[in-house]
């Protein structure tokens, strides 16, 4: 799965040596330039959220994003249905109390 960075991003420095002190030449993070292709089973996660740092680069990543959006939509619909049911039940309870 591949995702392409749409802006510069902060990422792990593969040359970082944990045994040495952090210094200008030994930083735990580096800037990964815009346009870099990130490959891995969780690359689609970079494309998520309201302000993603990447866009899907291959069909596998696009399919993962479609699946993510479908699952997210289903969760939101379920929560909305639960809120509507709770509100209807509380309104019914208030009506019953007022009628007594």
Secondary structure, 3 states (H helix, E strand, C coil): CEEEECCCEEEECCCCCCCCCCECCECCEEEECCCCEEECCCHHHHHCCCCCCEEECCHHHHHHHHHHHHHHHHHHHHHHHHHHHHHHHHHHHHHHHHHC
